Amino acid sequence: MIDKKTYDLLNVQFNKELYSSSLYRNMSALVASWGMPGFSHWLNCHSEEELLHAKAFYDYMLSQDVIPIVTAMPYPEVKAKDYLTITMEAKEFEIKTTQDIHEIVDYSHKSKDYATMEFLQMFVREQVEEVDLFNELEDKFKLAKNGGGIYVLDNELGKRDKETKIG
């Protein structure tokens, strides 16, 4: 059984993962409206991956005999005006998510909740990959912008496999 603070931290993160999925789905719709179906597909796949993250938190919480609660979320507004800005905003969002995961890991360590610490290790690894993914995408967009290869890059992004996994 997990303590109240761990429950609260996990439930907040569960909801943040749902928010993340909605954020990436909104980003996907926006870039689709810009005529970038490949990038839209890529972001949509990322949205699906975030749902898998939420499901992992949901399942873990149930396994610990606590009930995950979906709370009201703010609308994930996307204000970016171009593909590079969206990518940079997504990277900053993933950096913040990394900090959030680390906060839960820190508390789990302090409270000697080894089961939660073990569960969270896949998210620690995942966040390293997420930030790296958006760093790489940002670099590719900068290169494509300088060389006029946005169409080619959009086609590459459209080939992202819908199969997503965590851990």
C-alpha positions in Angstrom: 0.0 0.0 0.0 1.3 3.5 -0.8 1.0 6.5 1.4 -1.2 9.5 0.8 1.5 11.7 -0.6 2.7 9.0 -3.0 -0.9 8.5 -4.1 -1.4 12.2 -4.7 1.9 12.5 -6.7 1.0 9.4 -8.8 -2.5 10.6 -9.4 -1.3 14.0 -10.5 1.2 12.4 -12.9 -1.5 10.1 -14.2 -3.6 13.1 -15.1 -0.5 14.9 -16.5 -0.1 12.0 -18.9 -3.7 12.3 -20.1 -3.1 16.1 -20.5 0.1 15.3 -22.5 -1.9 13.1 -24.8 -4.4 15.9 -25.4 -1.7 18.4 -25.9 0.0 16.3 -28.6 -3.3 15.6 -30.2 -4.0 19.3 -30.4 -0.5 19.9 -31.9 -1.3 17.2 -34.4 -4.5 18.9 -35.5 -2.8 22.3 -35.8 0.1 21.0 -38.0 -2.4 19.1 -40.1 -4.1 22.4 -40.8 -0.8 23.7 -42.0 -0.6 21.0 -44.6 1.9 18.8 -42.8 0.3 15.4 -42.7 3.5 13.6 -41.8 4.3 15.7 -38.8 0.6 15.5 -37.8 0.9 11.7 -37.9 4.1 11.8 -35.9 2.5 14.0 -33.2 -0.6 11.8 -33.2 1.6 8.7 -32.6 3.2 10.6 -29.7 -0.3 11.3 -28.3 -1.0 7.6 -28.4 2.2 6.9 -26.5 1.2 9.4 -23.8 -2.0 7.4 -23.4 0.1 4.3 -22.8 2.0 6.2 -20.1 -1.3 7.1 -18.4 -2.4 3.5 -18.6 0.8 2.4 -16.9 0.2 4.8 -14.0 -3.5 3.7 -13.9 -2.5 0.0 -13.8 0.2 0.5 -11.2 -2.1 2.5 -8.9 -4.7 -0.2 -9.1 -2.0 -2.8 -8.3 -1.3 -0.8 -5.1 -4.9 -0.9 -4.1 -5.5 2.8 -4.8 -8.0 4.2 -7.3 -6.7 6.6 -10.0 -9.0 9.5 -10.4 -9.3 11.5 -13.6 -9.5 15.2 -12.6 -10.6 18.2 -14.6 -7.8 19.4 -16.9 -7.1 22.8 -18.4 -7.5 22.9 -22.2 -4.1 22.2 -23.7 -3.9 25.3 -25.9 -1.2 25.4 -28.6 -0.1 28.9 -29.6 2.8 28.0 -31.8 2.8 29.6 -35.3 5.2 27.2 -37.0 6.6 23.6 -36.8 9.9 24.6 -35.2 8.2 26.5 -32.4 5.9 23.5 -31.7 8.9 21.3 -31.5 10.7 23.6 -29.1 7.5 23.9 -26.9 7.1 20.1 -26.9 10.7 19.7 -25.8 10.3 22.2 -22.9 7.1 20.4 -21.9 9.1 17.1 -21.8 11.8 18.7 -19.7 9.1 19.8 -17.2 7.7 16.3 -17.3 11.1 14.9 -16.5 11.3 17.2 -13.5 7.9 16.0 -12.4 8.9 12.3 -12.6 12.1 13.0 -10.7 10.0 14.7 -7.9 8.0 11.5 -7.5 11.2 9.3 -7.6 12.8 11.6 -4.9 9.8 11.3 -2.7 9.6 7.5 -3.2 13.3 7.2 -2.3 12.8 9.3 0.9 9.8 7.3 1.9 11.5 4.0 1.1 8.7 3.1 -1.3 10.9 0.7 -3.4 8.0 -0.6 -5.5 7.1 2.8 -6.7 10.7 3.6 -7.3 11.1 0.5 -9.4 7.9 1.3 -11.4 9.1 4.9 -12.1 12.5 3.7 -13.5 10.9 3.0 -16.9 9.7 6.7 -16.9 13.1 8.0 -15.9 14.5 6.2 -18.9 11.5 7.2 -21.1 12.0 10.9 -20.3 15.7 10.7 -21.4 14.5 9.3 -24.7 11.6 11.9 -25.0 13.9 14.9 -24.5 16.5 13.4 -26.9 13.7 12.8 -29.4 12.6 16.4 -29.4 16.2 17.7 -29.4 16.8 15.6 -32.5 13.6 16.7 -34.2 14.4 20.3 -33.4 17.8 19.9 -35.1 16.3 18.2 -38.1 13.7 21.0 -38.5 16.5 23.6 -38.3 18.5 21.8 -40.9 15.5 21.3 -43.2 14.5 25.0 -42.8 17.9 26.1 -43.8 18.0 23.8 -46.8 14.4 23.9 -47.9 13.8 20.2 -47.1 10.5 20.5 -45.0 8.6 18.5 -47.5 11.1 15.6 -47.3 11.2 15.8 -43.5 7.4 15.8 -43.4 7.4 12.6 -45.4 9.9 11.0 -43.1 7.9 11.9 -40.0 4.8 10.4 -41.7 6.5 7.0 -41.6 6.6 6.8 -37.8 5.3 3.4 -36.7 2.1 3.5 -34.8 3.4 0.8 -32.5 4.5 2.5 -29.3 5.9 1.0 -26.2 7.2 2.0 -22.9 9.9 0.5 -20.7 
